[in-house]
């Protein structure tokens, strides 16, 4: 599937999943008017929000790249130019917020949040946070640039600092990440989670089926070197 299609499809699917789950509210009084959704009633100070088309330009991304001294993978550039949002559904990855007007501030804050000399300085571009273990930032590994300019996706685990486990694989490329996350966003089984008190045998079978599909989408990443990460939460899902 072409990059321009899968990136846009992922964003739409992730936003649709948030809507299905009723999760388009945030406790933000300073939300820009363009992103306020008046059709979502305010509740206990939580304001409804909506995505808007991205205002990010190629020139702005070029400038941001010059500032960090590293180039973004092409699919990620497309991602930043698709929509402004506050949140997307989280499966392993929590993307940095991308609001209109302050999107650059959000990204630059994420670059400074995690030991920039150890992250950016080592050729890793942080763009979100790992969600299963709260391990640290999810990054593009520019040290292993692919022929098309894309990069593997890894996470930096602060619990393993100064060991050979400090940087761990997630996806073989950013494009494969968007493709895998699109599968997750279109599925409401929550296949990376299992609750034996709530989920029956049929639920577990369906979760395993969906997880197999997720892993097969990226055999050189999520289904390869990163397989143990994606199948270890919980242990009941390891048999895929």
Helices and strands as residue ranges (DSSP letters): H 3-20, E 25-26, G 33-35, E 47-48, E 52-53, H 58-68, H 74-80, E 83-84, E 93-95, H 103-113, G 120-122, E 124-130, E 137-141, G 142-144, E 152-156, G 158-160, E 167-171, H 174-185, H 201-217, H 227-231, G 235-237
